[in-house]
Amino acid sequence: MRDPVYDLYQMKADRLPAGVGSAWLRTKLDQPPPVADDWIFVGKERHPSKWTRAEMQEKGSCYREIPAWLTTRRAAAPKAVMTAELAAS
């Protein structure tokens, strides 16, 4: 059986709720979000996870928020490594 294909959207940075680093929305093909001005179409998701497929079957869409502390930490990690390497030399 072939995996379902979904449309993938990312919320615009100026529309994110407080404390959220990024937000993602998956919808069925050719069914844009209700407030399309808040979202940027990223592309098609061709191999969704089993959790995404389950939520899509249950709700018809899949919304995920990535907390700001998680996105900030990932962005800061390479700088910390570089600083440690410079200090060691």
C-alpha positions, 0 to 999 in steps of 0.5 A: 500500500502506498503512503498518503500524500499531504500538503504541508504548510508552515505558519508565518513567523509574525503569526506564531503564538508566544513561545512557539518557534515554528508551527506546521500544518498538514492538510489533505491535497488541495484543501488549503487552511481556513486562514490561508494568510497565516500559512506558507505552502512548503510542498507535498509530504509523501512519506508521513509518519504513523502518528501523522497518518493517525491524526489525519484520519481522526481529524482531517488535518495535523497541526504541530508546534515546535517550542521556541526553546527547542528551535533556539537551542538547536540554533545555538548549539553549533556556536557553543561547540565552536566556542569550546573548540576555539578555547581549547586551541 
